[in-house]
Amino acid sequence: MKIIYTKDKEFKTEFENILKRAKSDIKGVSKIVENIIDEIVEDGNEALKRHIEKFDKWIVKSDDELLISQKDMKKAYETLDESLKKSLHIAYERIKAYHEKQLPKSWIDFEENGTILGQKVTAVDRAGLYIPGGKAAYPSSLLMNAIPAKVAGVKEIVVCTPTINNEVNELLLAACHLCGVSKVYKVGGASAIAAMAYGTQTIPKVDVITGPGNIFVATAKKMVFGEVNIDMIAGPSEIGILADESAKANYIAIDLLSQAEHDEMASSILITTCENLAKNTSKEVDNFLANLSRYEIAKKSIDERGVIIVASNMEEAIELMNEIAPEHLEVMTKNPFELLPFIKHAGAIFLGENTPEPIGDYIAGPNHTLPTGGTAKFYSPLNVENFLKKSSIISFSKKAINDLGESCALLADTEGLTAHAKSVRVRLEEKGE
């Protein structure tokens, strides 16, 4: 792995290139995605069939073939290996318990003058989840997207996932059954996003779309935002690791590779204060890499988007990592909790050597759908609130409007909105309490 030093003359330039690591070329695919969306809006299912034949390499003979039956989901669950089923349930319960703690509450407050103010929290009616199915299928992503929707109280959960050659991932179906998903459609890519955003003859229009995907999916989500709500615009996976001399090089190396094997575009970045650790980690990466099943993907990712930075001190290391704002941040130092107050920007923070990133992917409980490409500076992980909306509650008594009405009317007058002002004053003109 490439090693660079903050004291190097060219460091600033190299670091700026690291920051550009995940800038997806949305502009480059925008026209293609726009055309796909337009076709779905105009032709509905017929456009879906054309796109499936083109991208997923199978012919949809009837609309019914787009939908995976509840029976098939149940069968996939029942025929699941018992140890795998147990693991799925452990993950389910832990994710559910974590997200239940996020539920915001409706509230009402009463003022002395008779004013009643409050907030009503309501789930959206229908959520659309996009679950990738290209280079790998991700049942874990189904759990991470469906469970918070379920906890939020969403009544209808719709899933779209690509099925290359019409082959469905059985574990994904089992997870759908466990989560009580309403409908699963064999549709992927930008077509799926458009179908869920606008609706077709078969796929219902949803209120919010969540879930990861490739650049076409991300671009489509960006384009339909406003027609529906979305969780975030996520890019390739990434990991950042902060480490001092106490860290184990082999732990760090395999954790870096755990992201590199996702995608050629994935980023793996170590920032350490220890030069020896940097060199040893680089060697360990090579050792592990040789035996990975996804060797070619991981190697390209490490070669093109992997880097080890040697910082002068931990303060500098943290400053650089905050600038990167990684999707996943591991802290492998003597006292990782001591650094926590100084970490401002990260999707998920993993503290200590026994907390590798995959623990967060599958079993810990917090959501693994996380902001990427520096967007952790303003985005949060997927959570229950992505599937909720809030309504304000307002009720004024006669005394309350008498107390506050003229101030309201004056503000309306100032803005030139005379009907607004009169709407209040007509009530003030009435006598009595």
C-alpha positions in Angstrom: 0.0 0.0 0.0 1.2 3.5 -0.8 2.6 5.4 2.3 2.7 9.2 2.4 3.9 11.6 5.1 2.3 14.8 6.2 5.7 16.5 6.3 6.2 15.7 2.5 6.3 18.8 0.2 3.6 17.3 -2.0 1.3 16.1 0.8 -1.3 18.9 0.4 -1.8 18.0 -3.2 -1.9 14.3 -2.5 -4.4 14.8 0.3 -6.7 16.9 -1.9 -6.7 14.0 -4.4 -7.8 11.7 -1.5 -10.7 14.0 -0.7 -11.8 13.7 -4.3 -11.8 9.9 -3.9 -15.5 9.4 -4.0 -16.7 12.2 -6.2 -19.0 10.2 -8.4 -19.4 11.3 -12.0 -23.1 11.9 -11.6 -23.0 14.5 -14.4 -21.6 11.8 -16.8 -24.6 9.5 -16.4 -27.3 12.1 -15.8 -28.6 12.0 -19.3 -28.8 8.2 -19.4 -30.7 8.1 -16.1 -33.0 11.0 -17.2 -34.0 9.0 -20.3 -34.6 5.8 -18.2 -36.8 7.8 -15.8 -38.7 9.4 -18.7 -39.3 5.9 -20.2 -40.7 4.5 -16.9 -43.0 7.5 -16.5 -44.3 7.2 -20.0 -44.4 3.4 -20.6 -44.5 1.9 -17.1 -44.2 -1.8 -17.0 -43.3 -2.0 -20.7 -40.3 0.1 -20.2 -39.4 -2.0 -17.1 -39.5 -5.1 -19.3 -37.2 -3.6 -21.9 -34.7 -2.4 -19.3 -34.7 -5.8 -17.5 -34.0 -7.6 -20.8 -31.2 -5.2 -21.6 -29.5 -5.0 -18.2 -30.4 -8.2 -16.3 -30.5 -10.5 -19.3 -33.9 -12.2 -19.0 -37.2 -11.7 -20.8 -40.3 -10.8 -18.7 -43.2 -12.6 -20.3 -45.9 -11.1 -18.1 -46.4 -8.4 -15.4 -46.9 -11.1 -12.8 -43.3 -12.3 -13.3 -42.0 -9.0 -11.9 -43.4 -9.8 -8.4 -41.8 -12.4 -6.1 -44.6 -14.2 -4.2 -45.0 -14.3 -0.4 -45.0 -18.0 -0.8 -41.5 -18.0 -2.3 -40.3 -15.7 0.5 -41.7 -18.0 3.1 -40.2 -21.1 1.4 -36.8 -19.5 1.3 -37.0 -18.8 5.0 -38.2 -22.3 6.0 -35.5 -24.1 4.0 -32.7 -21.9 5.4 -29.8 -23.7 7.1 -30.6 -23.6 10.9 -27.3 -22.0 11.9 -27.8 -19.3 9.2 -31.4 -18.8 10.3 -30.2 -18.3 13.9 -27.6 -15.7 12.8 -30.3 -13.9 10.8 -32.5 -13.8 13.9 -29.7 -12.5 16.2 -29.0 -9.7 13.7 -32.7 -8.9 13.4 -33.3 -8.6 17.1 -30.2 -6.5 17.7 -31.0 -4.1 14.8 -34.6 -3.9 16.0 -33.6 -3.1 19.6 -31.2 -0.4 18.5 -33.6 1.3 16.2 -36.5 1.2 18.8 -34.4 3.5 20.9 -34.5 6.1 18.1 -38.2 6.5 18.0 -39.2 10.2 18.5 -42.4 10.9 20.5 -45.4 13.0 19.7 -46.0 15.7 22.4 -48.4 18.4 23.4 -47.6 21.5 25.6 -50.2 23.7 27.3 -49.6 27.4 27.9 -51.3 29.5 30.6 -53.3 31.6 28.1 -54.9 28.5 26.6 -52.5 28.0 23.7 -51.9 24.4 22.9 -48.7 23.5 20.9 -47.3 20.2 20.0 -45.9 17.8 17.5 -47.4 14.7 15.9 -45.1 12.0 14.6 -46.5 9.8 11.8 -45.0 7.1 9.7 -45.1 7.4 5.9 -47.7 5.1 4.3 -45.3 3.3 2.0 -41.5 2.9 1.9 -39.5 1.7 -1.1 -36.2 -0.1 -0.4 -33.6 -0.6 -3.0 -31.4 -3.6 -2.3 -28.4 -4.2 -4.7 -28.0 -7.5 -6.4 -25.1 -7.0 -8.9 -21.6 -8.1 -7.9 -23.0 -9.4 -4.7 -26.4 -9.7 -3.0 -26.8 -8.1 0.4 -29.5 -9.6 2.7 -27.9 -7.5 5.5 -28.9 -4.4 3.6 -32.5 -5.6 3.6 -32.4 -5.9 7.4 -30.8 -2.5 7.8 -33.5 -0.8 5.6 -36.6 -2.8 6.4 -36.3 -2.9 10.2 -36.2 0.8 10.8 -39.1 1.2 8.5 -41.0 -1.5 10.4 -40.1 0.1 13.8 -41.3 3.5 12.5 -44.7 1.9 11.8 -44.7 1.8 8.0 -47.6 -0.3 6.8 -46.4 -1.2 3.4 -42.7 -2.0 2.6 -41.8 -2.4 -1.1 -38.5 -3.9 -2.2 -36.8 -3.7 -5.6 -33.7 -5.8 -6.3 -32.1 -6.7 -9.6 -32.1 -10.4 -10.5 -29.4 -11.1 -13.1 -30.6 -14.0 -15.4 -33.8 -14.1 -13.3 -31.8 -15.7 -10.4 -33.1 -14.6 -7.0 -30.9 -14.7 -3.9 -32.6 -17.1 -1.5 -31.1 -15.5 1.7 -32.5 -12.1 0.6 -36.0 -13.7 0.2 -35.7 -15.3 3.7 -34.7 -11.9 5.1 -37.7 -10.3 3.4 -40.0 -12.9 5.0 -38.5 -12.3 8.4 -39.0 -8.6 8.1 -42.6 -8.9 6.9 -41.9 -7.1 3.6 -45.1 -6.6 1.6 -43.9 -6.9 -2.0 -40.6 -7.7 -3.7 -40.0 -6.9 -7.3 -37.3 -8.2 -9.7 -36.3 -4.8 -10.9 -33.0 -3.0 -10.5 -31.0 0.1 -11.3 -32.4 3.5 -12.2 -35.5 1.8 -13.5 -36.4 0.5 -10.0 -35.9 4.0 -8.5 -38.1 5.6 -11.1 -40.8 2.9 -10.8 -41.0 3.4 -7.0 -41.0 7.2 -7.3 -43.7 7.5 -10.0 -45.4 4.1 -9.8 -46.2 1.7 -12.7 -49.1 -0.7 -13.5 -47.5 -3.2 -11.0 -45.2 -1.3 -8.7 -46.9 1.2 -6.4 -45.7 4.7 -5.9 -43.9 5.1 -2.5 -43.3 8.0 -0.2 -39.6 7.5 0.6 -36.8 5.5 -1.1 -33.8 4.2 0.8 -31.0 1.9 0.2 -27.5 1.8 -1.5 -26.7 1.3 -5.1 -24.3 2.1 -8.0 -23.9 5.5 -9.7 -27.0 5.0 -11.8 -29.1 4.3 -8.7 -27.5 7.2 -6.8 -28.2 9.6 -9.7 -31.8 8.4 -10.1 -32.4 9.0 -6.3 -31.0 12.5 -6.7 -33.3 13.1 -9.7 -36.5 11.9 -8.1 -35.9 13.7 -4.8 -38.9 16.0 -4.3 -41.3 13.6 -5.9 -40.4 11.3 -3.0 -38.1 11.6 0.0 -34.7 9.8 0.0 -32.3 8.8 2.7 -29.0 10.0 1.1 -26.9 9.8 -2.1 -24.3 7.2 -1.3 -21.2 6.3 -3.3 -18.6 3.5 -3.0 -17.8 2.1 0.4 -14.9 3.4 2.5 -13.1 3.0 5.7 -10.8 5.2 7.7 -8.6 4.0 10.5 -6.9 6.0 13.2 -4.1 4.2 14.9 -1.1 4.7 17.2 1.9 2.4 18.0 -0.3 0.1 20.1 -2.3 -1.1 17.2 -1.9 -4.5 15.5 -0.8 -4.3 11.9 -2.6 -7.5 10.9 -5.9 -6.3 12.4 -5.7 -3.0 10.5 -4.7 -4.7 7.2 -7.6 -7.1 7.0 -10.0 -4.3 8.1 -8.8 -2.1 5.2 -9.3 -5.0 2.9 -12.8 -5.7 4.2 -13.9 -2.5 2.4 -11.6 -2.9 -0.6 -13.3 -6.2 -1.5 -16.6 -4.5 -1.9 -15.8 -2.5 -5.0 -12.9 -1.3 -7.2 -14.0 2.2 -6.3 -13.9 1.6 -2.5 -11.5 3.6 -0.4 -9.3 2.3 2.4 -7.3 4.9 4.4 -5.1 4.5 7.5 -3.8 7.5 9.3 -1.2 6.7 12.0 1.4 8.4 14.1 3.7 5.4 13.9 5.9 4.9 10.9 6.7 1.2 11.8 3.0 0.4 12.0 2.5 2.0 8.5 5.2 -0.2 7.0 4.1 -3.4 8.7 0.5 -2.7 7.7 1.4 -2.3 4.1 3.2 -5.7 4.2 0.3 -7.4 5.9 -2.1 -6.0 3.3 -0.1 -7.8 0.6 -0.1 -11.0 2.7 -3.8 -11.1 3.2 -4.6 -9.9 -0.3 -3.1 -12.9 -2.0 -5.7 -15.2 -0.5 -8.9 -13.2 -1.0 -11.7 -14.7 -3.0 -12.3 -11.2 -4.5 -8.6 -10.6 -5.1 -8.9 -8.6 -8.4 -11.5 -6.2 -7.0 -9.6 -5.7 -3.7 -6.3 -5.2 -5.4 -7.5 -2.6 -7.8 -9.2 -0.8 -4.9 -6.0 -0.8 -2.7 -3.8 0.1 -5.6 -5.9 3.0 -6.8 -7.7 4.3 -3.7 -5.8 2.9 -0.7 -3.3 5.0 1.2 -1.5 5.1 4.5 -0.7 8.5 5.9 1.9 9.0 8.6 1.0 12.0 10.7 3.3 14.0 13.1 0.9 13.6 16.0 -2.6 12.3 16.9 -4.1 15.8 16.8 -3.0 16.2 13.2 -4.2 12.7 12.4 -7.7 13.5 13.8 -7.8 16.8 11.9 -7.1 15.0 8.6 -9.7 12.2 9.3 -12.3 14.8 10.2 -11.6 16.4 6.8 -12.0 13.0 5.1 -15.3 12.3 7.1 -15.2 8.6 6.3 -18.2 6.3 6.1 -16.6 3.9 8.6 -14.0 5.1 11.1 -12.1 2.6 13.3 -10.1 4.0 16.2 -7.3 1.6 17.3 -5.4 3.4 19.9 -4.4 2.8 23.6 -7.5 4.7 24.8 -9.9 5.1 21.9 -12.7 6.7 24.0 -10.3 9.6 24.8 -10.4 10.5 21.1 -14.2 10.4 20.8 -14.8 14.0 21.8 -12.5 15.2 19.0 -14.1 13.1 16.2 -16.6 15.3 14.4 -17.4 13.6 11.1 -17.9 9.9 10.5 -20.8 7.8 9.5 -20.1 5.1 12.2 -17.3 5.1 14.7 -15.8 1.7 15.8 -13.8 2.0 19.1 -11.1 -0.5 20.0 -9.3 -3.4 18.4 -12.1 -5.8 19.0 -14.6 -3.8 17.0 -13.9 -4.4 13.3 -16.1 -2.7 10.7 -17.9 -6.0 9.7 -19.4 -6.2 13.2 -21.3 -3.0 12.3 -22.2 -4.4 8.9 -24.1 -7.4 10.3 -24.7 -7.8 13.9 -24.0 -4.8 16.2 -27.3 -3.1 15.8 -26.6 0.4 14.4 -27.5 0.9 10.7 -24.9 0.1 8.1 -26.4 2.4 5.5 -24.1 5.3 6.0 -23.0 8.6 4.3 -20.0 8.3 2.0 -17.7 10.6 0.1 -17.3 13.2 2.8 -21.1 13.6 3.2 -20.9 12.5 6.9 -20.2 16.2 7.5 -24.0 16.8 7.0 -25.7 13.4 6.6 -26.6 10.8 9.3 -26.9 7.0 9.1 -30.2 5.6 7.9 -32.5 5.7 10.9 -36.1 5.4 12.0 -36.7 9.1 11.3 -36.1 8.6 7.6 -39.5 6.8 7.6 -41.3 9.3 9.7 -42.6 12.9 9.3 -43.7 15.4 11.8 -46.8 17.6 11.9 -47.0 20.7 14.0 -50.1 21.0 16.3 -51.5 24.5 17.0 -54.6 25.5 19.0 -55.3 29.1 20.2 -57.9 30.0 22.7 -59.8 33.3 22.5 -57.5 34.8 25.2 -54.4 33.6 23.3 -55.4 35.2 20.0 -56.4 38.4 21.9 -52.9 38.4 23.4 -50.9 37.7 20.3 -53.1 38.5 17.4 -52.2 42.1 16.8 -48.5 41.3 16.8 -49.2 38.7 14.1 -51.3 41.1 12.1 -48.6 43.8 12.2 -46.1 41.3 10.8 -48.5 40.4 8.0 -49.1 44.1 7.2 -45.3 44.6 7.0 -45.1 41.8 4.3 -48.0 43.4 2.4 -50.3 40.4 3.0 -53.5 42.2 3.9 -55.8 39.1 3.9 -53.4 37.4 6.4 -53.7 40.5 8.7 -57.5 40.7 8.3 -57.8 36.9 9.0 -56.5 37.6 12.5 -58.1 41.0 13.1 -61.6 39.8 12.2 -61.3 37.6 15.2 -60.0 40.4 17.4 -63.0 42.5 16.5 -65.3 40.0 18.1 -66.0 40.7 21.7 -65.9 38.3 24.5 -63.4 35.7 25.8 
